[in-house]
Amino acid sequence: MSSVTRRGRRFSAADYVRIQLTATPLASLLRQHAEGPARHLAQALIADVAAALQARQADDGLAFPQEAHILLAGA
């Protein structure tokens, strides 16, 4: 197994949170709420993430390291 760290780039904290809330297991948590409360929760998460990642804001969006663990198996 090896680990690779790359610099991730996203347009904004809001884009990053929306992707996480639709394309990861977090989506199932959001579906448990009615539309209004789910929207309020998403907005609160976006505000928290934007504040936490403010130091990572660059001219072209967010820039932060992302680490992936890679394992290749052979038969």
PDB file with one MODEL, atoms N, CA, C and O in Angstrom:
MODEL        1
ATOM      1  N   MET A   1       0.848  -1.163   0.000  1.00  0.00           N
ATOM      2  CA  MET A   1       0.000   0.000   0.000  1.00  0.00           C
ATOM      3  C   MET A   1       0.899   1.233   0.000  1.00  0.00           C
ATOM      4  O   MET A   1       1.959   1.260   0.625  1.00  0.00           O
ATOM      5  N   SER A   2       0.442   2.242  -0.717  1.00  0.00           N
ATOM      6  CA  SER A   2       1.161   3.506  -0.725  1.00  0.00           C
ATOM      7  C   SER A   2       0.172   4.644  -0.497  1.00  0.00           C
ATOM      8  O   SER A   2      -1.029   4.509  -0.731  1.00  0.00           O
ATOM      9  N   SER A   3       0.697   5.736  -0.045  1.00  0.00           N
ATOM     10  CA  SER A   3      -0.120   6.924   0.175  1.00  0.00           C
ATOM     11  C   SER A   3       0.353   8.016  -0.770  1.00  0.00           C
ATOM     12  O   SER A   3       1.551   8.208  -0.975  1.00  0.00           O
ATOM     13  N   VAL A   4      -0.602   8.722  -1.335  1.00  0.00           N
ATOM     14  CA  VAL A   4      -0.308   9.812  -2.250  1.00  0.00           C
ATOM     15  C   VAL A   4      -1.062  11.039  -1.761  1.00  0.00           C
ATOM     16  O   VAL A   4      -2.251  10.971  -1.451  1.00  0.00           O
ATOM     17  N   THR A   5      -0.360  12.152  -1.696  1.00  0.00           N
ATOM     18  CA  THR A   5      -1.007  13.405  -1.307  1.00  0.00           C
ATOM     19  C   THR A   5      -0.956  14.350  -2.493  1.00  0.00           C
ATOM     20  O   THR A   5       0.106  14.616  -3.057  1.00  0.00           O
ATOM     21  N   ARG A   6      -2.116  14.847  -2.854  1.00  0.00           N
ATOM     22  CA  ARG A   6      -2.233  15.813  -3.949  1.00  0.00           C
ATOM     23  C   ARG A   6      -2.950  17.051  -3.438  1.00  0.00           C
ATOM     24  O   ARG A   6      -3.691  16.984  -2.458  1.00  0.00           O
ATOM     25  N   ARG A   7      -2.738  18.141  -4.078  1.00  0.00           N
ATOM     26  CA  ARG A   7      -3.434  19.367  -3.701  1.00  0.00           C
ATOM     27  C   ARG A   7      -4.766  19.378  -4.437  1.00  0.00           C
ATOM     28  O   ARG A   7      -4.823  19.430  -5.665  1.00  0.00           O
ATOM     29  N   GLY A   8      -5.832  19.329  -3.651  1.00  0.00           N
ATOM     30  CA  GLY A   8      -7.175  19.381  -4.211  1.00  0.00           C
ATOM     31  C   GLY A   8      -7.577  20.810  -4.486  1.00  0.00           C
ATOM     32  O   GLY A   8      -7.179  21.724  -3.764  1.00  0.00           O
ATOM     33  N   ARG A   9      -8.354  21.005  -5.514  1.00  0.00           N
ATOM     34  CA  ARG A   9      -8.853  22.343  -5.842  1.00  0.00           C
ATOM     35  C   ARG A   9     -10.357  22.260  -6.033  1.00  0.00           C
ATOM     36  O   ARG A   9     -10.859  21.401  -6.758  1.00  0.00           O
ATOM     37  N   ARG A  10     -11.052  23.146  -5.385  1.00  0.00           N
ATOM     38  CA  ARG A  10     -12.504  23.267  -5.514  1.00  0.00           C
ATOM     39  C   ARG A  10     -12.814  24.733  -5.735  1.00  0.00           C
ATOM     40  O   ARG A  10     -12.057  25.601  -5.299  1.00  0.00           O
ATOM     41  N   PHE A  11     -13.904  25.016  -6.400  1.00  0.00           N
ATOM     42  CA  PHE A  11     -14.274  26.402  -6.661  1.00  0.00           C
ATOM     43  C   PHE A  11     -14.589  27.150  -5.377  1.00  0.00           C
ATOM     44  O   PHE A  11     -14.229  28.318  -5.235  1.00  0.00           O
ATOM     45  N   SER A  12     -15.261  26.485  -4.435  1.00  0.00           N
ATOM     46  CA  SER A  12     -15.640  27.158  -3.200  1.00  0.00           C
ATOM     47  C   SER A  12     -15.945  26.123  -2.128  1.00  0.00           C
ATOM     48  O   SER A  12     -16.088  24.935  -2.419  1.00  0.00           O
ATOM     49  N   ALA A  13     -16.043  26.580  -0.899  1.00  0.00           N
ATOM     50  CA  ALA A  13     -16.449  25.698   0.191  1.00  0.00           C
ATOM     51  C   ALA A  13     -17.853  25.171  -0.057  1.00  0.00           C
ATOM     52  O   ALA A  13     -18.142  24.012   0.240  1.00  0.00           O
ATOM     53  N   ALA A  14     -18.724  26.009  -0.598  1.00  0.00           N
ATOM     54  CA  ALA A  14     -20.097  25.579  -0.889  1.00  0.00           C
ATOM     55  C   ALA A  14     -20.107  24.445  -1.905  1.00  0.00           C
ATOM     56  O   ALA A  14     -20.851  23.479  -1.736  1.00  0.00           O
ATOM     57  N   ASP A  15     -19.296  24.541  -2.959  1.00  0.00           N
ATOM     58  CA  ASP A  15     -19.210  23.458  -3.942  1.00  0.00           C
ATOM     59  C   ASP A  15     -18.711  22.176  -3.293  1.00  0.00           C
ATOM     60  O   ASP A  15     -19.256  21.098  -3.530  1.00  0.00           O
ATOM     61  N   TYR A  16     -17.679  22.298  -2.478  1.00  0.00           N
ATOM     62  CA  TYR A  16     -17.107  21.131  -1.814  1.00  0.00           C
ATOM     63  C   TYR A  16     -18.137  20.442  -0.924  1.00  0.00           C
ATOM     64  O   TYR A  16     -18.277  19.220  -0.965  1.00  0.00           O
ATOM     65  N   VAL A  17     -18.853  21.219  -0.123  1.00  0.00           N
ATOM     66  CA  VAL A  17     -19.863  20.641   0.771  1.00  0.00           C
ATOM     67  C   VAL A  17     -20.984  20.001  -0.034  1.00  0.00           C
ATOM     68  O   VAL A  17     -21.426  18.900   0.295  1.00  0.00           O
ATOM     69  N   ARG A  18     -21.448  20.665  -1.077  1.00  0.00           N
ATOM     70  CA  ARG A  18     -22.529  20.090  -1.897  1.00  0.00           C
ATOM     71  C   ARG A  18     -22.123  18.760  -2.505  1.00  0.00           C
ATOM     72  O   ARG A  18     -22.922  17.824  -2.547  1.00  0.00           O
ATOM     73  N   ILE A  19     -20.890  18.669  -2.974  1.00  0.00           N
ATOM     74  CA  ILE A  19     -20.404  17.398  -3.521  1.00  0.00           C
ATOM     75  C   ILE A  19     -20.400  16.327  -2.430  1.00  0.00           C
ATOM     76  O   ILE A  19     -20.852  15.204  -2.653  1.00  0.00           O
ATOM     77  N   GLN A  20     -19.890  16.679  -1.254  1.00  0.00           N
ATOM     78  CA  GLN A  20     -19.836  15.721  -0.152  1.00  0.00           C
ATOM     79  C   GLN A  20     -21.231  15.270   0.276  1.00  0.00           C
ATOM     80  O   GLN A  20     -21.419  14.116   0.659  1.00  0.00           O
ATOM     81  N   LEU A  21     -22.202  16.166   0.213  1.00  0.00           N
ATOM     82  CA  LEU A  21     -23.558  15.841   0.660  1.00  0.00           C
ATOM     83  C   LEU A  21     -24.377  15.100  -0.386  1.00  0.00           C
ATOM     84  O   LEU A  21     -25.469  14.620  -0.084  1.00  0.00           O
ATOM     85  N   THR A  22     -23.874  14.998  -1.603  1.00  0.00           N
ATOM     86  CA  THR A  22     -24.609  14.266  -2.635  1.00  0.00           C
ATOM     87  C   THR A  22     -23.890  13.014  -3.111  1.00  0.00           C
ATOM     88  O   THR A  22     -24.540  12.064  -3.548  1.00  0.00           O
ATOM     89  N   ALA A  23     -22.573  12.990  -3.038  1.00  0.00           N
ATOM     90  CA  ALA A  23     -21.811  11.896  -3.644  1.00  0.00           C
ATOM     91  C   ALA A  23     -21.098  11.003  -2.635  1.00  0.00           C
ATOM     92  O   ALA A  23     -20.256  10.192  -3.020  1.00  0.00           O
ATOM     93  N   THR A  24     -21.417  11.137  -1.370  1.00  0.00           N
ATOM     94  CA  THR A  24     -20.782  10.319  -0.340  1.00  0.00           C
ATOM     95  C   THR A  24     -21.866   9.746   0.566  1.00  0.00           C
ATOM     96  O   THR A  24     -23.037  10.091   0.409  1.00  0.00           O
ATOM     97  N   PRO A  25     -21.507   8.887   1.501  1.00  0.00           N
ATOM     98  CA  PRO A  25     -22.505   8.360   2.440  1.00  0.00           C
ATOM     99  C   PRO A  25     -23.231   9.431   3.249  1.00  0.00           C
ATOM    100  O   PRO A  25     -24.270   9.148   3.847  1.00  0.00           O
ATOM    101  N   LEU A  26     -22.707  10.649   3.278  1.00  0.00           N
ATOM    102  CA  LEU A  26     -23.401  11.737   3.969  1.00  0.00           C
ATOM    103  C   LEU A  26     -24.764  12.027   3.341  1.00  0.00           C
ATOM    104  O   LEU A  26     -25.653  12.560   4.006  1.00  0.00           O
ATOM    105  N   ALA A  27     -24.931  11.682   2.071  1.00  0.00           N
ATOM    106  CA  ALA A  27     -26.202  11.931   1.388  1.00  0.00           C
ATOM    107  C   ALA A  27     -27.354  11.212   2.088  1.00  0.00           C
ATOM    108  O   ALA A  27     -28.458  11.750   2.173  1.00  0.00           O
ATOM    109  N   SER A  28     -27.107  10.010   2.583  1.00  0.00           N
ATOM    110  CA  SER A  28     -28.181   9.268   3.261  1.00  0.00           C
ATOM    111  C   SER A  28     -28.597   9.965   4.555  1.00  0.00           C
ATOM    112  O   SER A  28     -29.762   9.889   4.946  1.00  0.00           O
ATOM    113  N   LEU A  29     -27.678  10.632   5.213  1.00  0.00           N
ATOM    114  CA  LEU A  29     -28.031  11.375   6.424  1.00  0.00           C
ATOM    115  C   LEU A  29     -28.928  12.559   6.104  1.00  0.00           C
ATOM    116  O   LEU A  29     -29.861  12.859   6.849  1.00  0.00           O
ATOM    117  N   LEU A  30     -28.646  13.228   5.003  1.00  0.00           N
ATOM    118  CA  LEU A  30     -29.437  14.388   4.626  1.00  0.00           C
ATOM    119  C   LEU A  30     -30.838  13.987   4.170  1.00  0.00           C
ATOM    120  O   LEU A  30     -31.795  14.728   4.393  1.00  0.00           O
ATOM    121  N   ARG A  31     -30.966  12.824   3.536  1.00  0.00           N
ATOM    122  CA  ARG A  31     -32.275  12.360   3.072  1.00  0.00           C
ATOM    123  C   ARG A  31     -33.222  12.045   4.217  1.00  0.00           C
ATOM    124  O   ARG A  31     -34.430  11.950   4.003  1.00  0.00           O
ATOM    125  N   GLN A  32     -32.707  11.883   5.421  1.00  0.00           N
ATOM    126  CA  GLN A  32     -33.541  11.585   6.579  1.00  0.00           C
ATOM    127  C   GLN A  32     -34.331  12.807   7.039  1.00  0.00           C
ATOM    128  O   GLN A  32     -35.240  12.681   7.859  1.00  0.00           O
ATOM    129  N   HIS A  33     -33.995  13.976   6.524  1.00  0.00           N
ATOM    130  CA  HIS A  33     -34.638  15.221   6.936  1.00  0.00           C
ATOM    131  C   HIS A  33     -35.555  15.728   5.835  1.00  0.00           C
ATOM    132  O   HIS A  33     -35.322  15.469   4.654  1.00  0.00           O
ATOM    133  N   ALA A  34     -36.592  16.447   6.223  1.00  0.00           N
ATOM    134  CA  ALA A  34     -37.451  17.116   5.258  1.00  0.00           C
ATOM    135  C   ALA A  34     -36.629  18.165   4.506  1.00  0.00           C
ATOM    136  O   ALA A  34     -35.541  18.539   4.946  1.00  0.00           O
ATOM    137  N   GLU A  35     -37.147  18.629   3.385  1.00  0.00           N
ATOM    138  CA  GLU A  35     -36.376  19.549   2.527  1.00  0.00           C
ATOM    139  C   GLU A  35     -35.934  20.818   3.247  1.00  0.00           C
ATOM    140  O   GLU A  35     -34.778  21.220   3.113  1.00  0.00           O
ATOM    141  N   GLY A  36     -36.801  21.448   3.990  1.00  0.00           N
ATOM    142  CA  GLY A  36     -36.451  22.682   4.695  1.00  0.00           C
ATOM    143  C   GLY A  36     -35.332  22.486   5.699  1.00  0.00           C
ATOM    144  O   GLY A  36     -34.323  23.188   5.637  1.00  0.00           O
ATOM    145  N   PRO A  37     -35.488  21.530   6.641  1.00  0.00           N
ATOM    146  CA  PRO A  37     -34.394  21.289   7.594  1.00  0.00           C
ATOM    147  C   PRO A  37     -33.105  20.815   6.918  1.00  0.00           C
ATOM    148  O   PRO A  37     -32.013  21.156   7.373  1.00  0.00           O
ATOM    149  N   ALA A  38     -33.215  20.045   5.851  1.00  0.00           N
ATOM    150  CA  ALA A  38     -32.016  19.583   5.141  1.00  0.00           C
ATOM    151  C   ALA A  38     -31.281  20.769   4.525  1.00  0.00           C
ATOM    152  O   ALA A  38     -30.053  20.834   4.572  1.00  0.00           O
ATOM    153  N   ARG A  39     -32.025  21.700   3.954  1.00  0.00           N
ATOM    154  CA  ARG A  39     -31.411  22.894   3.365  1.00  0.00           C
ATOM    155  C   ARG A  39     -30.733  23.727   4.453  1.00  0.00           C
ATOM    156  O   ARG A  39     -29.631  24.236   4.253  1.00  0.00           O
ATOM    157  N   HIS A  40     -31.393  23.865   5.602  1.00  0.00           N
ATOM    158  CA  HIS A  40     -30.826  24.628   6.721  1.00  0.00           C
ATOM    159  C   HIS A  40     -29.533  23.953   7.212  1.00  0.00           C
ATOM    160  O   HIS A  40     -28.542  24.632   7.482  1.00  0.00           O
ATOM    161  N   LEU A  41     -29.549  22.630   7.324  1.00  0.00           N
ATOM    162  CA  LEU A  41     -28.361  21.887   7.742  1.00  0.00           C
ATOM    163  C   LEU A  41     -27.221  22.083   6.746  1.00  0.00           C
ATOM    164  O   LEU A  41     -26.078  22.309   7.143  1.00  0.00           O
ATOM    165  N   ALA A  42     -27.530  21.997   5.456  1.00  0.00           N
ATOM    166  CA  ALA A  42     -26.500  22.183   4.430  1.00  0.00           C
ATOM    167  C   ALA A  42     -25.911  23.591   4.510  1.00  0.00           C
ATOM    168  O   ALA A  42     -24.696  23.757   4.402  1.00  0.00           O
ATOM    169  N   GLN A  43     -26.746  24.590   4.697  1.00  0.00           N
ATOM    170  CA  GLN A  43     -26.253  25.965   4.804  1.00  0.00           C
ATOM    171  C   GLN A  43     -25.359  26.144   6.028  1.00  0.00           C
ATOM    172  O   GLN A  43     -24.349  26.845   5.964  1.00  0.00           O
ATOM    173  N   ALA A  44     -25.728  25.514   7.141  1.00  0.00           N
ATOM    174  CA  ALA A  44     -24.903  25.590   8.348  1.00  0.00           C
ATOM    175  C   ALA A  44     -23.555  24.905   8.121  1.00  0.00           C
ATOM    176  O   ALA A  44     -22.519  25.416   8.545  1.00  0.00           O
ATOM    177  N   LEU A  45     -23.566  23.751   7.453  1.00  0.00           N
ATOM    178  CA  LEU A  45     -22.313  23.051   7.147  1.00  0.00           C
ATOM    179  C   LEU A  45     -21.434  23.887   6.227  1.00  0.00           C
ATOM    180  O   LEU A  45     -20.224  23.979   6.432  1.00  0.00           O
ATOM    181  N   ILE A  46     -22.040  24.493   5.218  1.00  0.00           N
ATOM    182  CA  ILE A  46     -21.271  25.333   4.296  1.00  0.00           C
ATOM    183  C   ILE A  46     -20.610  26.480   5.057  1.00  0.00           C
ATOM    184  O   ILE A  46     -19.435  26.775   4.835  1.00  0.00           O
ATOM    185  N   ALA A  47     -21.349  27.123   5.944  1.00  0.00           N
ATOM    186  CA  ALA A  47     -20.781  28.237   6.725  1.00  0.00           C
ATOM    187  C   ALA A  47     -19.630  27.754   7.601  1.00  0.00           C
ATOM    188  O   ALA A  47     -18.595  28.416   7.677  1.00  0.00           O
ATOM    189  N   ASP A  48     -19.795  26.608   8.265  1.00  0.00           N
ATOM    190  CA  ASP A  48     -18.732  26.079   9.127  1.00  0.00           C
ATOM    191  C   ASP A  48     -17.495  25.702   8.320  1.00  0.00           C
ATOM    192  O   ASP A  48     -16.374  26.027   8.713  1.00  0.00           O
ATOM    193  N   VAL A  49     -17.692  25.019   7.197  1.00  0.00           N
ATOM    194  CA  VAL A  49     -16.557  24.593   6.370  1.00  0.00           C
ATOM    195  C   VAL A  49     -15.860  25.811   5.763  1.00  0.00           C
ATOM    196  O   VAL A  49     -14.630  25.861   5.719  1.00  0.00           O
ATOM    197  N   ALA A  50     -16.629  26.786   5.298  1.00  0.00           N
ATOM    198  CA  ALA A  50     -16.025  27.998   4.732  1.00  0.00           C
ATOM    199  C   ALA A  50     -15.160  28.706   5.772  1.00  0.00           C
ATOM    200  O   ALA A  50     -14.064  29.171   5.460  1.00  0.00           O
ATOM    201  N   ALA A  51     -15.652  28.786   6.999  1.00  0.00           N
ATOM    202  CA  ALA A  51     -14.868  29.424   8.066  1.00  0.00           C
ATOM    203  C   ALA A  51     -13.612  28.622   8.376  1.00  0.00           C
ATOM    204  O   ALA A  51     -12.538  29.195   8.556  1.00  0.00           O
ATOM    205  N   ALA A  52     -13.741  27.299   8.441  1.00  0.00           N
ATOM    206  CA  ALA A  52     -12.596  26.446   8.782  1.00  0.00           C
ATOM    207  C   ALA A  52     -11.536  26.439   7.683  1.00  0.00           C
ATOM    208  O   ALA A  52     -10.347  26.302   7.970  1.00  0.00           O
ATOM    209  N   LEU A  53     -11.960  26.587   6.429  1.00  0.00           N
ATOM    210  CA  LEU A  53     -11.018  26.520   5.309  1.00  0.00           C
ATOM    211  C   LEU A  53     -10.634  27.884   4.757  1.00  0.00           C
ATOM    212  O   LEU A  53     -10.023  27.970   3.693  1.00  0.00           O
ATOM    213  N   GLN A  54     -10.980  28.940   5.459  1.00  0.00           N
ATOM    214  CA  GLN A  54     -10.694  30.287   4.965  1.00  0.00           C
ATOM    215  C   GLN A  54      -9.212  30.490   4.672  1.00  0.00           C
ATOM    216  O   GLN A  54      -8.862  31.180   3.714  1.00  0.00           O
ATOM    217  N   ALA A  55      -8.348  29.904   5.475  1.00  0.00           N
ATOM    218  CA  ALA A  55      -6.902  30.039   5.250  1.00  0.00           C
ATOM    219  C   ALA A  55      -6.459  29.321   3.977  1.00  0.00           C
ATOM    220  O   ALA A  55      -5.377  29.597   3.459  1.00  0.00           O
ATOM    221  N   ARG A  56      -7.280  28.407   3.470  1.00  0.00           N
ATOM    222  CA  ARG A  56      -6.953  27.658   2.256  1.00  0.00           C
ATOM    223  C   ARG A  56      -7.539  28.295   1.003  1.00  0.00           C
ATOM    224  O   ARG A  56      -7.388  27.753  -0.092  1.00  0.00           O
ATOM    225  N   GLN A  57      -8.203  29.432   1.149  1.00  0.00           N
ATOM    226  CA  GLN A  57      -8.818  30.103   0.009  1.00  0.00           C
ATOM    227  C   GLN A  57      -7.738  30.760  -0.834  1.00  0.00           C
ATOM    228  O   GLN A  57      -6.943  31.550  -0.325  1.00  0.00           O
ATOM    229  N   ALA A  58      -7.709  30.438  -2.114  1.00  0.00           N
ATOM    230  CA  ALA A  58      -6.770  31.041  -3.065  1.00  0.00           C
ATOM    231  C   ALA A  58      -7.575  31.847  -4.088  1.00  0.00           C
ATOM    232  O   ALA A  58      -8.805  31.842  -4.055  1.00  0.00           O
ATOM    233  N   ASP A  59      -6.894  32.524  -4.978  1.00  0.00           N
ATOM    234  CA  ASP A  59      -7.585  33.320  -5.989  1.00  0.00           C
ATOM    235  C   ASP A  59      -8.510  32.481  -6.863  1.00  0.00           C
ATOM    236  O   ASP A  59      -9.559  32.957  -7.299  1.00  0.00           O
ATOM    237  N   ASP A  60      -8.124  31.238  -7.118  1.00  0.00           N
ATOM    238  CA  ASP A  60      -8.916  30.376  -7.999  1.00  0.00           C
ATOM    239  C   ASP A  60      -9.752  29.351  -7.227  1.00  0.00           C
ATOM    240  O   ASP A  60     -10.176  28.349  -7.803  1.00  0.00           O
ATOM    241  N   GLY A  61      -9.989  29.581  -5.957  1.00  0.00           N
ATOM    242  CA  GLY A  61     -10.821  28.672  -5.166  1.00  0.00           C
ATOM    243  C   GLY A  61     -10.063  28.094  -3.993  1.00  0.00           C
ATOM    244  O   GLY A  61      -8.999  28.585  -3.616  1.00  0.00           O
ATOM    245  N   LEU A  62     -10.619  27.052  -3.425  1.00  0.00           N
ATOM    246  CA  LEU A  62      -9.979  26.382  -2.301  1.00  0.00           C
ATOM    247  C   LEU A  62      -8.831  25.515  -2.790  1.00  0.00           C
ATOM    248  O   LEU A  62      -8.919  24.901  -3.853  1.00  0.00           O
ATOM    249  N   ALA A  63      -7.765  25.464  -2.025  1.00  0.00           N
ATOM    250  CA  ALA A  63      -6.614  24.614  -2.337  1.00  0.00           C
ATOM    251  C   ALA A  63      -6.178  23.958  -1.034  1.00  0.00           C
ATOM    252  O   ALA A  63      -5.776  24.635  -0.088  1.00  0.00           O
ATOM    253  N   PHE A  64      -6.264  22.627  -0.998  1.00  0.00           N
ATOM    254  CA  PHE A  64      -5.907  21.933   0.235  1.00  0.00           C
ATOM    255  C   PHE A  64      -5.409  20.530  -0.095  1.00  0.00           C
ATOM    256  O   PHE A  64      -5.796  19.963  -1.117  1.00  0.00           O
ATOM    257  N   PRO A  65      -4.552  19.960   0.763  1.00  0.00           N
ATOM    258  CA  PRO A  65      -4.032  18.620   0.497  1.00  0.00           C
ATOM    259  C   PRO A  65      -5.098  17.560   0.740  1.00  0.00           C
ATOM    260  O   PRO A  65      -5.880  17.648   1.686  1.00  0.00           O
ATOM    261  N   GLN A  66      -5.113  16.550  -0.138  1.00  0.00           N
ATOM    262  CA  GLN A  66      -5.971  15.393   0.036  1.00  0.00           C
ATOM    263  C   GLN A  66      -5.091  14.164  -0.094  1.00  0.00           C
ATOM    264  O   GLN A  66      -4.282  14.058  -1.016  1.00  0.00           O
ATOM    265  N   GLU A  67      -5.256  13.248   0.829  1.00  0.00           N
ATOM    266  CA  GLU A  67      -4.439  12.043   0.841  1.00  0.00           C
ATOM    267  C   GLU A  67      -5.284  10.847   0.431  1.00  0.00           C
ATOM    268  O   GLU A  67      -6.413  10.682   0.895  1.00  0.00           O
ATOM    269  N   ALA A  68      -4.726  10.012  -0.443  1.00  0.00           N
ATOM    270  CA  ALA A  68      -5.380   8.779  -0.866  1.00  0.00           C
ATOM    271  C   ALA A  68      -4.455   7.613  -0.549  1.00  0.00           C
ATOM    272  O   ALA A  68      -3.237   7.714  -0.702  1.00  0.00           O
ATOM    273  N   HIS A  69      -5.032   6.526  -0.113  1.00  0.00           N
ATOM    274  CA  HIS A  69      -4.274   5.297   0.169  1.00  0.00           C
ATOM    275  C   HIS A  69      -4.568   4.325  -0.974  1.00  0.00           C
ATOM    276  O   HIS A  69      -5.726   4.011  -1.250  1.00  0.00           O
ATOM    277  N   ILE A  70      -3.515   3.856  -1.631  1.00  0.00           N
ATOM    278  CA  ILE A  70      -3.651   3.042  -2.820  1.00  0.00           C
ATOM    279  C   ILE A  70      -3.104   1.654  -2.552  1.00  0.00           C
ATOM    280  O   ILE A  70      -1.982   1.485  -2.074  1.00  0.00           O
ATOM    281  N   LEU A  71      -3.916   0.673  -2.869  1.00  0.00           N
ATOM    282  CA  LEU A  71      -3.515  -0.712  -2.705  1.00  0.00           C
ATOM    283  C   LEU A  71      -3.803  -1.432  -4.014  1.00  0.00           C
ATOM    284  O   LEU A  71      -4.939  -1.435  -4.487  1.00  0.00           O
ATOM    285  N   LEU A  72      -2.793  -2.033  -4.591  1.00  0.00           N
ATOM    286  CA  LEU A  72      -2.957  -2.806  -5.819  1.00  0.00           C
ATOM    287  C   LEU A  72      -2.852  -4.285  -5.486  1.00  0.00           C
ATOM    288  O   LEU A  72      -1.916  -4.718  -4.813  1.00  0.00           O
ATOM    289  N   ALA A  73      -3.798  -5.036  -5.954  1.00  0.00           N
ATOM    290  CA  ALA A  73      -3.794  -6.483  -5.713  1.00  0.00           C
ATOM    291  C   ALA A  73      -3.687  -7.223  -7.017  1.00  0.00           C
ATOM    292  O   ALA A  73      -4.222  -6.774  -8.031  1.00  0.00           O
ATOM    293  N   GLY A  74      -3.028  -8.312  -7.013  1.00  0.00           N
ATOM    294  CA  GLY A  74      -2.899  -9.126  -8.208  1.00  0.00           C
ATOM    295  C   GLY A  74      -3.405 -10.542  -7.949  1.00  0.00           C
ATOM    296  O   GLY A  74      -3.443 -11.010  -6.811  1.00  0.00           O
ATOM    297  N   ALA A  75      -3.781 -11.191  -9.002  1.00  0.00           N
ATOM    298  CA  ALA A  75      -4.286 -12.576  -8.875  1.00  0.00           C
ATOM    299  C   ALA A  75      -3.218 -13.566  -9.227  1.00  0.00           C
ATOM    300  O   ALA A  75      -3.455 -14.773  -9.179  1.00  0.00           O
TER     301      ALA A  75
ENDMDL
END
